[in-house]
């Protein structure tokens, strides 16, 4: 499962809003790896600069996302559970503008639903392989 959390070509397979992803740093994915991602949602297209800020193979990864309206850190932790693996995701976001802060409740709710759908897609990919 961990192999689907960082590399661009794998994230494109399960993250529905992610339309383009390019690794802009050299070397294999790991601590300090940087990406330029393009997302589309509700007709809006936006670019995000991402950097891996924590990297513990098979256990934990945290990615810092920077966009014009927000900065987020997405932390994903893997743990054994009932003979399988449980993936926990935490997203901490700071909105940069007053309008973004005003809309944060709506944005957060939509992001939660999208995340749940994407994680179900990831689970399906893993179970079918």
C-alpha positions as CSV (number, residue, x, y, z in Angstrom):
1,X,0.0,0.0,0.0
2,X,2.8,2.4,0.9
3,X,4.0,2.3,-2.7
4,X,0.8,4.1,-3.8
5,X,1.1,7.1,-1.5
6,X,4.0,9.0,-3.0
7,X,4.9,8.2,-6.7
8,X,3.1,10.4,-9.2
9,X,2.1,7.6,-11.6
10,X,0.5,5.7,-8.7
11,X,-1.3,8.6,-7.1
12,X,-2.8,9.4,-10.5
13,X,-4.5,6.0,-10.4
14,X,-6.6,6.6,-7.2
15,X,-6.8,10.4,-6.6
16,X,-9.8,11.5,-8.6
17,X,-9.1,15.3,-8.7
18,X,-5.4,14.8,-9.5
19,X,-5.0,15.3,-13.2
20,X,-1.2,15.9,-13.6
21,X,1.7,15.1,-11.3
22,X,5.4,15.7,-12.0
23,X,8.3,14.9,-9.7
24,X,10.5,18.0,-9.9
25,X,13.3,16.8,-7.7
26,X,15.9,14.1,-8.6
27,X,16.1,10.6,-7.3
28,X,13.6,8.0,-6.0
29,X,10.7,9.2,-3.9
30,X,11.7,9.9,-0.3
31,X,12.3,12.6,2.2
32,X,12.6,16.0,0.4
33,X,11.0,14.8,-2.9
34,X,9.1,17.6,-4.5
35,X,6.2,17.4,-6.9
36,X,4.1,19.8,-9.0
37,X,0.5,18.6,-9.0
38,X,-2.5,19.9,-10.9
39,X,-5.9,19.3,-9.5
40,X,-9.3,19.9,-11.1
41,X,-12.5,20.1,-8.9
42,X,-15.8,21.7,-9.7
43,X,-14.5,23.2,-12.9
44,X,-11.6,24.8,-11.1
45,X,-8.0,23.9,-12.0
46,X,-5.2,24.7,-9.5
47,X,-1.6,23.9,-9.1
48,X,0.0,22.7,-5.9
49,X,3.6,22.4,-4.9
50,X,4.2,19.4,-2.8
51,X,7.1,18.2,-0.7
52,X,7.6,15.0,1.3
53,X,8.4,16.3,4.8
54,X,8.3,12.9,6.7
55,X,9.2,9.5,5.2
56,X,9.2,6.3,7.1
57,X,8.9,3.5,4.5
58,X,5.9,1.2,5.0
59,X,4.9,3.2,8.1
60,X,4.4,6.9,7.6
61,X,4.6,9.7,5.1
62,X,3.7,13.4,5.4
63,X,3.5,15.7,2.4
64,X,3.4,19.5,2.7
65,X,1.1,21.1,0.1
66,X,1.3,24.8,-0.9
67,X,-1.2,26.6,-3.1
68,X,-2.3,30.1,-3.5
69,X,-5.2,29.8,-1.1
70,X,-3.9,27.4,1.5
71,X,-1.1,25.3,3.0
72,X,-1.7,21.8,4.2
73,X,0.2,18.9,5.6
74,X,-1.2,15.5,4.8
75,X,0.0,12.7,7.1
76,X,-0.7,9.1,6.2
77,X,0.1,6.4,8.7
78,X,0.0,2.6,8.1
79,X,-0.5,0.0,10.8
80,X,-1.3,-3.7,10.9
81,X,-4.9,-4.4,11.8
82,X,-6.8,-7.7,11.8
83,X,-4.4,-9.4,9.3
84,X,-4.5,-6.4,7.0
85,X,-3.3,-2.8,6.9
86,X,-5.1,0.3,8.2
87,X,-4.4,3.6,6.5
88,X,-5.1,6.7,8.7
89,X,-5.0,10.1,7.0
90,X,-4.8,13.5,8.8
91,X,-4.9,16.8,7.0
92,X,-4.0,20.0,8.7
93,X,-4.8,23.1,6.7
94,X,-4.1,26.8,7.1
95,X,-6.2,29.1,4.8
96,X,-4.3,32.1,3.5
97,X,-7.1,34.6,2.7
98,X,-10.2,35.8,4.5
99,X,-12.4,34.3,1.7
100,X,-10.7,31.0,2.0
101,X,-11.2,31.0,5.7
102,X,-14.8,31.9,5.3
103,X,-15.3,29.0,2.9
104,X,-13.3,26.5,4.9
105,X,-16.3,24.7,6.3
106,X,-17.7,23.9,2.8
107,X,-14.2,23.1,1.5
108,X,-13.4,20.8,4.4
109,X,-16.7,18.9,4.0
110,X,-16.1,18.4,0.3
111,X,-12.5,17.4,0.8
112,X,-13.5,14.8,3.4
113,X,-16.0,13.2,1.0
114,X,-13.5,13.2,-1.9
115,X,-10.8,11.7,0.4
116,X,-13.2,8.9,1.5
117,X,-14.1,8.1,-2.2
118,X,-10.4,8.2,-3.2
119,X,-9.4,5.9,-0.3
120,X,-12.2,3.5,-1.4
121,X,-10.7,3.6,-4.9
122,X,-7.2,2.8,-3.5
123,X,-8.6,-0.1,-1.5
124,X,-10.2,-1.5,-4.7
125,X,-6.9,-1.2,-6.6
126,X,-5.0,-3.0,-3.9
127,X,-7.6,-5.7,-3.5
128,X,-7.7,-6.4,-7.3
129,X,-3.9,-6.7,-7.6
